[in-house]
Amino acid sequence: MTYLAATGCDLTYDMKLRHNSAFVRFWLASSVSDFGTYLTTVALSVLLLLTLYGTALDKGRVNAARWAPYLLMRLLGPSSPTNRPPIGFAYVGSLCSGCPRG
């Protein structure tokens, strides 16, 4: 057993992350979110290419439009000493994606 004086924590070498319930919840939520993002990306590609008879250029335009709010807000937003995103980042991103923020 090791004691960290700076944090006041006892650490054991056999402690696993899967035993930490907060981490398990975080990992599951992140996994579900990432899977949903991947599924949406594939669904948009299939919709565009098969149903709307789009081209590879159209697919590139859809992907560019999906990432444009993030790029613009990173470039135009002010930088802060804590490296937090600007306040308008979430609002402009949600407006550009068509999801009003309440």
C-alpha positions in Angstrom: 0.0 0.0 0.0 1.3 3.5 -0.9 0.4 6.7 0.7 0.5 10.0 -1.3 1.3 12.8 1.1 0.3 15.5 -1.4 -3.3 14.3 -1.8 -3.8 12.4 1.4 -4.9 9.2 -0.5 -4.1 5.6 0.1 -3.5 3.7 -3.1 -3.3 0.0 -3.6 -1.7 -1.6 -6.6 -4.7 -3.9 -7.2 -7.3 -1.1 -7.5 -9.0 -1.3 -10.9 -11.0 1.4 -12.7 -13.8 -1.0 -13.2 -14.4 -0.9 -9.4 -15.0 2.8 -9.5 -18.7 3.3 -10.1 -18.3 7.0 -11.3 -15.8 6.0 -13.9 -17.9 3.0 -15.1 -20.9 5.4 -15.5 -18.7 7.9 -17.4 -17.2 5.2 -19.6 -20.7 3.7 -20.5 -22.1 7.2 -21.2 -19.1 8.0 -23.4 -19.3 4.7 -25.3 -23.1 5.1 -26.0 -22.5 8.7 -27.1 -19.6 7.8 -29.4 -21.7 4.9 -30.9 -24.6 7.3 -31.6 -22.3 9.8 -33.3 -20.8 7.0 -35.5 -24.3 5.7 -36.3 -25.5 9.2 -37.2 -22.5 9.7 -39.5 -23.1 6.5 -41.3 -26.8 7.1 -41.6 -26.3 10.6 -43.1 -23.9 9.1 -45.6 -26.3 6.4 -46.6 -29.2 8.9 -46.8 -27.2 11.3 -48.9 -25.6 8.8 -51.3 -28.5 6.3 -51.8 -31.7 8.1 -51.1 -30.8 11.6 -52.4 -28.4 10.4 -55.1 -25.6 12.6 -53.9 -22.0 12.5 -55.0 -18.8 12.3 -53.1 -18.6 16.1 -53.3 -22.0 16.4 -51.6 -20.8 14.1 -48.9 -17.8 16.4 -48.4 -20.0 19.4 -48.2 -22.2 17.8 -45.5 -19.2 16.9 -43.5 -17.8 20.4 -43.9 -21.1 21.9 -42.8 -21.1 19.6 -39.8 -17.7 20.7 -38.6 -17.9 24.4 -39.6 -19.5 25.7 -36.4 -16.7 24.1 -34.3 -14.0 25.5 -36.5 -15.5 29.0 -36.7 -16.1 29.3 -32.9 -12.6 28.1 -32.2 -11.1 30.6 -34.6 -13.3 33.5 -33.7 -13.9 32.9 -30.0 -11.7 34.6 -27.4 -9.1 32.5 -25.6 -9.3 32.5 -21.8 -6.6 31.7 -19.2 -8.5 28.5 -18.2 -8.8 27.3 -21.9 -12.5 27.1 -21.6 -14.5 27.5 -24.8 -16.2 30.8 -25.4 -19.8 31.3 -24.1 -21.2 31.6 -27.5 -19.7 28.3 -28.7 -22.6 26.1 -27.5 -25.3 28.5 -28.7 -23.9 29.1 -32.2 -23.1 25.4 -32.6 -26.7 24.4 -31.6 -28.2 27.1 -33.9 -26.1 26.0 -36.9 -27.1 22.4 -36.3 -30.8 23.3 -36.1 -31.3 22.3 -32.5 -32.6 25.3 -30.5 -31.2 25.6 -27.0 -33.7 26.1 -24.2 
